[in-house]
Amino acid sequence: MGTIRFGLFFSVFIAMVGLMIIAPVMPPLVRELGLSEIHSGLIISLGSVAMAVMSPLWGRWSDRYGRRPVIVAGFVGMFVSYVFFTGVAYAGLQDVLSGGLLLALLLAARTLIGVFIPAVPSSAQAYMADVTDERDRSAGMALIGAANGLGLVLGPAIAGVLALIGLIWPLYAGALLPLIAIAAVLLAVPNRKAAAIVRSPRIHPLQHGLRIYLLSGMAVMLCIVSLQVVGGFYFQDLLSLTTKETARFVSFGLMICGIAMIATQGLLMKRPQRDPRRTMLWGALLLVWSFALMLLFAKLTVFYAAYLFFGIGSGLMMTGFMTGASLAVSSDQQGGIAGLVGMVQGLAAVVAPLLSTGLYRIDVHLPYGLAAVLMLALSGTLLAVTLRRQNSITETQ
């Protein structure tokens, strides 16, 4: 069982590194290729759109054809897509390709990466649900969440180190990592019989008992992506920092946030019996507190404290909504629900940059103010749902 968990953890970690390793080098790479900033945004956004569209499909296919085959297919597709993307970028840097053809090929390659990446976390999450019971589900989902968080933190860091050699080197790593992951999956993750020989019942995202988890997942991902997108601007504008100071201080803040998120999910692995609604409630309240600190105090140490609380809160929220969503459906629908979890994450990655930057242009406090209100409303909803559930249990006893 430990080997399986490591294989699933490693798979999700590599997929998230593959997703994030391209983001830090895209702006300078696009300029080096003679394209504009808006082209960089298009390339990144199309990948997120593809992820949102394909996540539910990969989840259902893992129910139908098995978890391991879909994970392997995802990594094979990632390898081919990254080789394609790297080849196009290399041709552009060598002036073999340019202009509209270069842009079209980059868009196609990045879209393909977005098509195949969600096969891995969707299937791995469903596999974890297969091998854990209700009591251990929270611990299993915390492990998947920790892999997500670690990949999101280390992906940009790995890209930054490799970019010191050359802008193309993070793309080489993006092509190599799926091959390593395929070997790990084949060795550590045994194949299992498909959960649904016939078509499993379709899951509606807003069905009773499920919508609170998916809406919570969407809310916390909007907050996470918004923090990544406008956090640097907020640091620089409120603290009057130089560009180099901003990069250094924001990197340290994101590191604090990532470590807190991973540590929180690690602790949740050792406490398998927590109610996912209560876990999300505490997480939402901590996020409200973190945004309040950012809005009320323009001080570096306070910002770092806010990032710490944000990491803890988002770690609780991520584990809670994945666990609750998994427990809300039957065993033959685990792939489907894992796909929907991936879909809301992909949608947040599309909506949050546009929304947060648009609000920031109106007023620098608006993105965090809206996030605080959103989390406060979610906290009230979660509290009401939790109290209603407790009352119904009391009445039946």
C-alpha positions in Angstrom: 0.0 0.0 0.0 2.9 2.4 0.8 4.4 1.7 -2.6 1.1 2.5 -4.3 0.7 5.8 -2.4 4.2 6.8 -3.3 3.5 6.1 -7.0 0.4 8.1 -6.9 2.1 11.0 -5.0 5.0 11.0 -7.5 2.7 10.9 -10.5 0.7 14.0 -9.4 3.9 15.8 -8.3 5.4 15.3 -11.8 2.2 16.4 -13.5 2.1 19.6 -11.5 5.8 20.3 -12.1 5.1 19.7 -15.8 2.3 22.2 -15.6 4.2 24.9 -13.7 7.7 24.6 -15.2 6.7 26.4 -18.3 5.0 29.5 -16.6 8.1 31.3 -15.3 10.1 31.2 -18.6 7.1 32.0 -20.8 7.3 35.8 -20.6 11.1 36.1 -21.4 10.9 33.2 -23.9 8.0 34.9 -25.8 10.0 38.2 -26.0 13.0 36.3 -27.2 10.9 34.8 -29.9 9.8 38.2 -31.1 6.2 37.8 -29.8 4.2 40.1 -27.5 3.0 39.8 -23.9 -0.6 39.1 -25.0 0.7 36.1 -26.9 2.2 34.8 -23.6 -1.2 35.1 -21.9 -2.9 33.3 -24.8 -0.5 30.4 -24.7 -0.9 29.9 -20.9 -4.7 30.5 -21.0 -5.3 28.0 -23.8 -3.6 25.3 -21.8 -5.9 26.0 -18.8 -9.0 25.9 -21.0 -7.9 22.5 -22.3 -7.4 21.3 -18.8 -10.9 22.4 -17.7 -12.5 20.7 -20.8 -10.5 17.5 -20.6 -10.5 16.8 -16.9 -14.0 15.3 -16.7 -13.4 13.2 -19.8 -10.2 11.7 -18.4 -11.9 11.0 -15.1 -14.7 9.1 -16.9 -12.2 7.2 -19.1 -10.4 6.1 -16.0 -13.6 4.7 -14.6 -14.1 2.8 -17.9 -10.6 1.7 -18.9 -8.8 1.7 -15.6 -6.7 4.1 -13.6 -3.1 3.1 -14.5 -3.7 3.0 -18.3 -5.0 6.5 -18.2 -2.2 7.8 -16.1 0.4 6.2 -18.5 -1.5 7.7 -21.5 -1.4 11.1 -19.8 2.3 10.9 -19.4 2.9 9.6 -22.9 0.9 12.5 -24.2 2.8 15.0 -22.0 6.1 13.7 -23.4 5.0 14.0 -27.0 3.4 17.5 -26.3 6.6 18.8 -24.6 8.8 17.5 -27.3 6.5 19.3 -29.8 6.6 22.5 -27.8 10.3 22.4 -27.2 11.0 21.7 -30.9 8.9 24.7 -31.9 10.5 27.0 -29.4 14.0 25.8 -30.4 13.1 26.4 -34.1 11.9 29.9 -33.2 15.1 30.7 -31.3 17.1 29.6 -34.3 15.0 31.8 -36.6 13.7 28.8 -38.5 10.1 29.7 -37.5 8.7 33.1 -36.9 5.5 35.2 -36.9 2.0 33.7 -37.2 3.2 30.2 -37.9 5.4 30.1 -34.8 2.6 31.5 -32.7 0.1 29.0 -34.1 2.4 26.0 -33.4 3.1 27.2 -29.9 -0.6 27.6 -29.1 -1.2 24.1 -30.5 1.6 22.5 -28.5 0.6 24.3 -25.2 -3.0 23.2 -25.8 -1.9 19.6 -26.2 0.0 19.8 -22.9 -3.2 21.0 -21.3 -5.1 18.2 -22.9 -2.9 15.4 -21.4 -1.9 16.8 -18.0 -5.3 16.3 -16.3 -5.3 12.6 -17.1 -2.8 12.1 -14.3 -4.3 13.9 -11.2 -7.8 12.9 -12.1 -6.9 9.2 -12.4 -4.5 9.3 -9.4 -7.2 10.9 -7.2 -9.7 8.3 -8.3 -7.2 5.5 -7.7 -6.6 6.8 -4.2 -10.3 6.7 -3.5 -10.3 3.1 -4.8 -7.7 2.0 -2.2 -9.0 3.9 0.8 -12.1 3.5 2.8 -14.2 6.4 4.2 -12.1 6.5 7.4 -8.8 6.9 5.5 -10.1 9.0 2.6 -9.1 12.3 4.1 -5.5 11.0 4.6 -5.4 9.8 1.0 -6.7 13.0 -0.4 -4.3 15.0 1.8 -1.4 13.1 0.1 -2.7 14.0 -3.3 -3.1 17.6 -2.2 0.4 17.6 -0.9 1.7 16.4 -4.2 -0.3 19.2 -5.9 1.2 21.8 -3.5 4.7 20.5 -3.8 4.6 20.5 -7.6 3.1 24.0 -7.7 5.9 25.3 -5.4 8.9 23.4 -6.9 7.9 23.6 -10.6 8.7 27.4 -10.8 11.8 26.9 -8.7 13.1 24.1 -11.0 12.4 26.3 -14.0 14.2 29.2 -12.5 17.4 27.2 -11.8 17.4 25.6 -15.3 16.7 28.9 -16.9 20.1 30.1 -15.7 21.6 27.7 -18.3 19.2 28.8 -21.0 15.5 29.6 -21.6 15.0 26.3 -23.4 16.3 24.1 -20.6 13.1 24.0 -18.5 11.4 22.7 -21.6 13.9 19.9 -21.9 13.1 18.9 -18.3 9.4 19.1 -19.1 10.0 16.5 -21.8 12.2 14.2 -19.6 10.1 14.1 -16.5 7.1 12.2 -18.0 9.4 9.4 -19.0 10.7 9.1 -15.4 7.1 9.1 -14.2 6.0 6.4 -16.6 8.7 4.1 -15.2 7.7 4.9 -11.6 4.0 4.2 -12.4 4.7 0.9 -14.1 6.9 -0.2 -11.1 4.9 1.1 -8.2 1.2 1.3 -9.2 -0.4 -2.1 -10.0 -3.1 -2.2 -12.6 -6.7 -2.6 -11.3 -9.8 -3.7 -13.0 -11.8 -0.8 -14.4 -14.4 0.4 -12.0 -17.2 0.7 -14.5 -17.5 -2.0 -17.2 -20.7 -0.2 -18.4 -21.2 3.5 -18.4 -21.5 4.8 -14.8 -24.2 7.3 -13.8 -23.4 10.8 -14.9 -22.5 13.2 -12.1 -24.1 16.7 -12.2 -21.8 19.3 -10.7 -24.6 21.0 -8.8 -26.3 17.9 -7.5 -27.3 17.9 -3.8 -24.5 16.9 -1.5 -21.8 17.6 -4.0 -22.2 21.3 -5.1 -20.9 22.7 -1.8 -17.5 20.8 -2.3 -17.1 21.8 -6.0 -18.1 25.5 -5.2 -15.6 25.5 -2.3 -12.9 24.1 -4.6 -13.6 26.7 -7.2 -13.4 29.5 -4.5 -10.1 28.4 -3.0 -8.5 27.9 -6.4 -9.6 31.4 -7.4 -7.9 32.7 -4.3 -4.7 30.7 -4.9 -4.3 31.8 -8.5 -5.2 35.4 -7.7 -2.5 35.5 -5.0 0.0 34.2 -7.6 -1.1 36.7 -10.3 -1.4 40.0 -8.4 0.6 39.2 -5.2 3.8 40.6 -6.7 2.1 43.8 -7.8 0.5 44.2 -4.4 3.9 43.7 -2.6 5.6 46.2 -4.9 3.0 48.9 -4.9 2.2 48.9 -1.1 5.8 48.5 0.1 7.4 50.7 -2.7 9.9 48.0 -3.6 12.2 47.7 -6.5 11.7 45.0 -9.1 14.5 42.8 -7.7 13.3 43.3 -4.1 9.8 42.4 -5.2 11.0 39.2 -6.8 13.0 38.2 -3.7 10.3 39.0 -1.2 7.4 37.5 -3.1 9.4 34.3 -3.7 10.1 34.0 0.0 6.4 34.6 0.7 5.3 32.0 -1.7 7.8 29.6 -0.2 6.3 30.2 3.2 2.8 29.6 1.8 3.9 26.4 0.0 5.6 24.9 3.0 2.6 25.8 5.3 0.2 24.1 2.7 2.3 21.0 2.5 2.9 20.7 6.2 -0.9 21.1 6.9 -1.7 18.4 4.4 1.0 16.2 6.0 -0.7 16.6 9.4 -4.1 15.8 7.9 -2.7 12.5 6.7 -2.3 11.5 10.4 -5.8 12.5 11.3 -8.0 10.5 9.0 -11.4 11.0 10.7 -12.0 14.7 10.3 -15.3 15.9 8.8 -14.5 17.5 5.4 -17.0 20.3 6.0 -15.3 21.3 9.3 -11.9 21.1 7.7 -13.1 23.5 4.9 -14.7 25.8 7.4 -11.5 26.3 9.4 -9.6 26.7 6.1 -12.0 29.4 4.9 -11.8 31.3 8.1 -8.0 31.3 8.0 -8.2 32.6 4.4 -10.4 35.4 5.5 -7.9 36.2 8.3 -5.0 36.2 5.8 -6.7 38.6 3.4 -7.7 40.8 6.3 -4.0 41.1 7.3 -3.0 42.0 3.7 -5.7 44.6 3.5 -5.2 46.3 6.8 -1.4 46.3 7.2 1.2 47.4 4.7 4.1 45.8 6.4 6.5 43.0 5.2 6.4 40.9 8.3 2.6 41.0 8.4 2.5 40.0 4.7 4.6 37.0 5.5 2.3 36.1 8.4 -0.6 36.4 6.0 1.1 34.1 3.5 1.6 31.6 6.4 -2.1 31.6 7.3 -3.0 31.5 3.6 -0.9 28.3 3.2 -2.5 26.6 6.2 -6.0 27.6 5.1 -5.7 26.6 1.5 -4.2 23.3 2.6 -7.2 22.6 4.8 -9.6 23.7 2.0 -7.9 21.6 -0.7 -8.0 18.4 1.3 -11.5 19.1 2.6 -13.1 19.6 -0.7 -11.4 16.7 -2.5 -12.3 14.4 0.4 -15.9 15.5 0.6 -16.4 15.3 -3.1 -15.0 11.8 -3.2 -17.2 10.6 -0.4 -20.3 12.2 -2.0 -20.4 9.8 -4.9 -20.3 6.0 -5.4 -17.2 3.9 -6.0 -17.9 3.6 -9.8 -18.0 7.4 -10.1 -14.6 8.2 -8.5 -13.0 8.9 -11.9 -15.9 11.2 -12.8 -15.7 13.2 -9.6 -11.9 13.5 -9.8 -12.4 14.9 -13.3 -14.9 17.5 -12.0 -12.4 18.5 -9.4 -9.8 19.0 -12.1 -12.3 20.9 -14.1 -13.1 23.5 -11.4 -9.3 23.9 -10.9 -8.9 24.5 -14.6 -11.7 27.0 -14.7 -10.3 28.9 -11.8 -6.9 29.1 -13.7 -8.7 30.7 -16.6 -11.0 33.1 -14.7 -8.8 34.3 -11.8 -6.0 36.0 -13.9 -8.5 38.0 -15.9 -10.7 38.9 -12.9 -7.9 39.7 -10.4 -5.9 41.8 -12.9 -9.0 43.7 -14.0 -10.0 44.5 -10.4 -6.4 45.5 -9.6 -6.5 48.1 -12.4 -9.5 49.7 -10.7 -8.1 49.5 -7.1 -5.2 47.6 -5.7 -7.2 46.3 -2.8 -10.2 45.0 -4.8 -8.9 41.5 -5.6 -8.1 40.7 -2.0 -11.3 42.4 -0.8 -13.4 40.3 -3.1 -11.5 37.2 -2.1 -12.2 38.0 1.6 -15.9 38.5 1.0 -16.1 35.3 -1.0 -14.4 33.3 1.7 -16.6 35.0 4.4 -19.7 34.0 2.5 -18.4 30.5 2.1 -17.6 30.2 5.8 -21.2 31.2 6.6 -22.6 28.6 4.2 -20.3 25.9 5.5 -21.2 26.7 9.1 -25.0 26.5 8.2 -24.5 23.2 6.4 -22.5 21.7 9.3 -25.1 22.9 12.0 -27.9 21.5 9.9 -26.2 18.2 9.6 -25.6 18.0 13.3 -29.2 18.8 14.1 -30.4 16.1 11.7 -28.1 13.6 13.4 -29.3 14.6 16.8 -33.0 14.3 15.8 -32.5 10.7 14.4 -30.8 9.5 17.6 
